[in-house]
Amino acid sequence: MWAEPDETSRARIHRELRRSIIMGHRQPNERLDIQELARSYGSSITPVRDALQMLAQEGLVTIKPRSGCFVTHVTLKELRDLYDLRVILEAAAAERAALRITDEQIEELRQVHSAGYTGDDDESYDRYTDENRRFHYLVAEASGNHELAETLGRLHDRLARFMVLRHGG
């Protein structure tokens, strides 16, 4: 029987599908069949539909009425715009973080930076991608502006897809 559609299944499906998109296991314009996803995640369609709505809000999925859900395709112009936005927001975050960062936050950044993931192989590249996101998120959190940190996190996820595809993921 199907699992009850609770916050846990929505969150799990969202997390796993999101990672699948970001890591390049789902290609741009790929159709995401709700029934098939529900079967593969062992749930009803409600938490899958909810997870897809969340991914659409993050810009990772496009929902087309009467057509279905698709992994978002981003044009070269949009990609450039996203990178420009990232540069602007990360500069603002770093400037504010320089004024507010604590010793504990500095130590956490050092630990992430010293992890030494090179991206030489797929497994290492996955870890590198995760740690790179974490590093930039920690800098943004140190700015004291949680909304800025969350926005940069979502932006980083959208851009990470293209780094993974370029790497060969």
N, C-alpha and C positions, 0 to 999 in steps of 0.2 A: 504494500500500500504506500501511498505518497506520504512524505513527511508533512507535518503541519506548516503552513506558511508563517513562520515567526521571524522576528528580527534577526535571529541567528542564521537562518538559512538565507535570508536576503543578503546579510552581510557577507556570508561565506561565498555565495554565488557572485556577488559584486566583486569581492576581493580576487577570487580565482579568475573570473572572466576578464577583469581589468588587467591583471598580470599577464594573462594570455595575449591580450591585445598589445600591451606595452612591450612585451618580449618578442613580438613579431610572429607568434604562433597563429594569429589571425591577421589576415592581409587586408589592406585598404579595399573598400567596396565589397568585402566578403559578406554575404547574407548570413544573418544569425537567426536560425529557425528556433522559435520559442519552444515548440514541442520537443524538438531534438535536444535542446539545451536542458529542458526539464528532465528528460530521460537520463541524460548523461550526468546531471547533478543529483538525480534521485529525489526530485521534488515535484511539486505541482507547478503549474505555469505562473501562479501569482507571484511568488518570490523572484522568478526569472524575469517577469515583466517589470517588477519593481527595480531589480538590479539594472535592467536595460535602461529604465528611466533615469536612474542615477548616473549611469555611464553617458547618457545623452546630455545631461546637465554638465558633465565634465568635458564634453566635446570629443569623447572617444567613440561614440555611437551616434548614428543618424537614424531617426525613426521617420519613415515615410508612410503616411496613411495609405492603406490598401495595398502597400507594396512590401512592407516589412521593416526589419531592423538591419542596418548595415554598419560595418566598421567604417568610421569616418575616413574619407579621403581628404587630404589637405593639399592644396595647390602650392606651387613654389612661392607665390606671392604671400599666401597665408603663413607659410613656413618662415619666410623672411620677417613678416610682421611679428610672429611669435618670438623669434630670436631677438628682434629689436625690443620688444616689450620685456623680455627676460633681462636684457642688459640694463634697461632703465630701472626695473624693479630691484634687481640684485644690487645695483650700485646704491640705491636708496636704502636697502636693507643693511648693507655693509657699513654705510655711513652712520646709520643710527646704532647699529650694533657696536661700533667702535666706541660710542659714548656710554653704552649701557651694559656691556658684556661683563659677566661675573667670572671669577677664577674657575668656578666649577664648569661653566660653559666653555671656557678656553680649554680646559683639560679634556672635556668631551670631544671638542673639535680636534684636538691633537690625537686622541685615540682613533677617531674615524680616519683622519688623514694618514696615520701611521699604519693602517691596516695593510697597505701595500698591494692592493689588487691591481694587477697590470692589464687585465683584459686580454691576455695572451691566448686564452682558450674560452670556449663558450661558458663553462661553469664559472670561471674567474670573471668573465665579462658580466655575467648576471650579478655576481656579488659587487663588482665595481659599480655597476649601474645603481644598485641599491644604496651602496655607501656614498656615491656621489650625490644622490638625491638627499640622503640623510645629512650630509655635510652642509649642503646649501640650505636645507630646511633649518638646521641648527643655527646658522648665521642669521637667517630671517627671524627665527624665534628670539634670538639675542637682541634683535632690534626693539623688542617689547611690543611689537604690533602683530598680534595673532592673525588678523585678517590678511596682512601682507604675507605672512608665512604660509597660510593656507592657499592663497592665490598663487604664490610661487611654486608650491608643491604640485598643484594641478597643472600649472604651466609646464613644469619640469616633466611631468608624466606625459603630456602631449608631445613634447619634444623628444623624450626618451625613445619613443617608437621609431623615430627616424634615425636615431643613432644606432639602434639595434639593427634596423634594416640595412643601414650602411655598413655595419660591422659584419653582416652576413647571417643575422639571427633568424 
